[in-house]
Amino acid sequence: MEYTNFGKTGMCVSVAGLGCGGGSRLGKNRGMSKAESVALVRTAMDLGVNYLDTANSYTTEDIVGEAIKAVPRDHIFVGTKSLIRKDGRMLSVAEVVASLDNSLRELDTDYVDVFQFHAITPETYDDALNVYAPALLKEKEKGKLRFLGFTESPPNDANQEVLKRAANDDVWEAIMLGFHMMHQNARHNAFPYTQEKGIGTLLMFVVRSIFSIEGRLQSDMKELAAEGKVPQWLADRENPLDFLIHDGGAASVIDAAYRYARHEPGADIILFGTGSVEHLKTNLASILAPPLPKQDTDRLEELFGHLYGVGLDVPVKRTA
Ligand SMILES: NC(=O)c1ccc[n+]([C@@H]2O[C@H](COP(=O)([O-])OP(=O)(O)OC[C@H]3O[C@@H](n4cnc5c(N)ncnc54)[C@H](OP(=O)(O)O)[C@@H]3O)[C@@H](O)[C@H]2O)c1
């Protein structure tokens, strides 16, 4: 495993972080037992992963809590989250604090390393900043969380308005954002200031559905070509991204996706979600592999650097 500084938090984190939500929820979505999911998390930890990303809404906090009993608490970093808006209604500050308290109970721990407001949109950002952050900073003083942040909501904010606005606000210590081979805008909208200010970054949507569900890349590419947003030849190929797969290049599109994100300047933790030990191991190998050749990353920027809103769907449940 390779480790890096998580912004200026002082946390030395693994460059690969296990996502405990998404379409897989540690295999819960395909009916894995709690013991099997705990074993999956422990395999990740045995392989050097020291950051686990969960959330109140993932219903995997109890799995994470059980898994981390295997190591001293300060050998592992746990991030969790609370929504501030649910079922069309803003939660009260007390409800968000109660969510944190509930997370601590589920995780069976005294503190979380990172607490984030979950899926913040342009509509909820001001309240996250002005109403909920001050309240959670009081909980931080009590020792319930070490660092405060938010996660953007790519399906609801393709233009990254929230990330752009957060550049001006000094309260955030950890930001989770969407970034992938065909959604590269955090390079302009976030990484310049997260690096300058020492805000820790977690990258999500690196593979998601577009690069992992059979046929999805081809159908999205056809739509983009029809809209004139990518050249037609990409839509005509059986595997539109096969130019990345060659000797000295990537072994597969998924391999390319994780390597691409991992070596982006400003990327601290690459989150990967899975319910499969086999995928866990191949994904770690990809995240730890060298950068893609420069000619390939240049090509990805030239072909897709202008795109907004591609591959940013809600999670597709992995049931098999
Ligand atoms: N707003 C938010 O706060 C937010 C939103 C999204 C995600 N997240 C976090 O980010 C984490 C990562 O989520 P993501 O959806 O962005 O994950 P991802 O790593 O981009 O996508 C993973 C999906 O692709 C499949 N996959 C993974 N490796 C594979 C492989 N080698 N071969 C074939 N299929 C593979 C997985 O299913 P298998 O089970 O089959 O491996 C999984 O469902 C989540 O778990 C969550 O912790 C947060």
The ligand as a MOL file (V3000), in Angstrom:
LIG
                    3D

  0  0  0     0  0            999 V3000
M  V30 BEGIN CTAB
M  V30 COUNTS 48 52 0 0 0
M  V30 BEGIN ATOM
M  V30 1 N -22.3200 11.6730 -2.2550 0
M  V30 2 C -21.6470 10.7200 -1.6280 0
M  V30 3 O -21.3400 10.8930 -0.4780 0
M  V30 4 C -21.2310 9.4730 -2.3390 0
M  V30 5 C -21.7470 9.1580 -3.5880 0
M  V30 6 C -21.2400 8.0650 -4.2440 0
M  V30 7 C -20.2620 7.2750 -3.6650 0
M  V30 8 N -19.7900 7.5830 -2.4220 0 CHG=1
M  V30 9 C -18.7460 6.7590 -1.7710 0
M  V30 10 O -17.8200 6.3710 -2.7460 0
M  V30 11 C -17.6950 4.9540 -2.7270 0
M  V30 12 C -17.3750 4.4750 -4.0950 0
M  V30 13 O -18.5870 4.5280 -4.8670 0
M  V30 14 P -18.6050 4.5110 -6.4080 0
M  V30 15 O -19.9200 4.0870 -6.8990 0
M  V30 16 O -18.0820 5.8050 -6.8440 0 CHG=-1
M  V30 17 O -17.5780 3.2970 -6.5850 0
M  V30 18 P -16.7260 2.8590 -7.7780 0
M  V30 19 O -15.5460 2.2370 -7.1490 0
M  V30 20 O -16.5700 3.9700 -8.7410 0
M  V30 21 O -17.6960 1.7870 -8.4930 0
M  V30 22 C -17.7630 0.6000 -8.0280 0
M  V30 23 C -18.8550 -0.2630 -8.7130 0
M  V30 24 O -18.2690 -0.9650 -9.7880 0
M  V30 25 C -18.1770 -2.3740 -9.4740 0
M  V30 26 N -16.7660 -2.7820 -9.5680 0
M  V30 27 C -15.7510 -2.3990 -8.7550 0
M  V30 28 N -14.6040 -2.9760 -9.1450 0
M  V30 29 C -14.9130 -3.7530 -10.1980 0
M  V30 30 C -14.1210 -4.5880 -11.0140 0
M  V30 31 N -12.8000 -4.7300 -10.8010 0
M  V30 32 N -14.7380 -5.2380 -12.0290 0
M  V30 33 C -16.0650 -5.0790 -12.2460 0
M  V30 34 N -16.8650 -4.2910 -11.4780 0
M  V30 35 C -16.2860 -3.6300 -10.4670 0
M  V30 36 C -18.6000 -2.5430 -8.0260 0
M  V30 37 O -19.4580 -3.6720 -7.9260 0
M  V30 38 P -18.9140 -5.0770 -7.3420 0
M  V30 39 O -19.5360 -5.2180 -6.0110 0
M  V30 40 O -19.4110 -6.0570 -8.3450 0
M  V30 41 O -17.4220 -5.0340 -7.2880 0
M  V30 42 C -19.2530 -1.2230 -7.6600 0
M  V30 43 O -20.6460 -1.2770 -7.4840 0
M  V30 44 C -19.0220 4.4600 -2.1910 0
M  V30 45 O -18.9340 3.1700 -1.6810 0
M  V30 46 C -19.2800 5.4880 -1.1420 0
M  V30 47 O -18.5260 5.1360 0.0120 0
M  V30 48 C -20.2520 8.6690 -1.7670 0
M  V30 END ATOM
M  V30 BEGIN BOND
M  V30 1 1 1 2
M  V30 2 2 2 3
M  V30 3 1 2 4
M  V30 4 1 4 5
M  V30 5 2 4 48
M  V30 6 2 5 6
M  V30 7 1 6 7
M  V30 8 2 7 8
M  V30 9 1 8 9
M  V30 10 1 8 48
M  V30 11 1 9 10
M  V30 12 1 9 46
M  V30 13 1 10 11
M  V30 14 1 11 12
M  V30 15 1 11 44
M  V30 16 1 12 13
M  V30 17 1 13 14
M  V30 18 2 14 15
M  V30 19 1 14 16
M  V30 20 1 14 17
M  V30 21 1 17 18
M  V30 22 2 18 19
M  V30 23 1 18 20
M  V30 24 1 18 21
M  V30 25 1 21 22
M  V30 26 1 22 23
M  V30 27 1 23 24
M  V30 28 1 23 42
M  V30 29 1 24 25
M  V30 30 1 25 26
M  V30 31 1 25 36
M  V30 32 1 26 27
M  V30 33 1 26 35
M  V30 34 2 27 28
M  V30 35 1 28 29
M  V30 36 1 29 30
M  V30 37 2 29 35
M  V30 38 1 30 31
M  V30 39 2 30 32
M  V30 40 1 32 33
M  V30 41 2 33 34
M  V30 42 1 34 35
M  V30 43 1 36 37
M  V30 44 1 36 42
M  V30 45 1 37 38
M  V30 46 2 38 39
M  V30 47 1 38 40
M  V30 48 1 38 41
M  V30 49 1 42 43
M  V30 50 1 44 45
M  V30 51 1 44 46
M  V30 52 1 46 47
M  V30 END BOND
M  V30 END CTAB
M  END
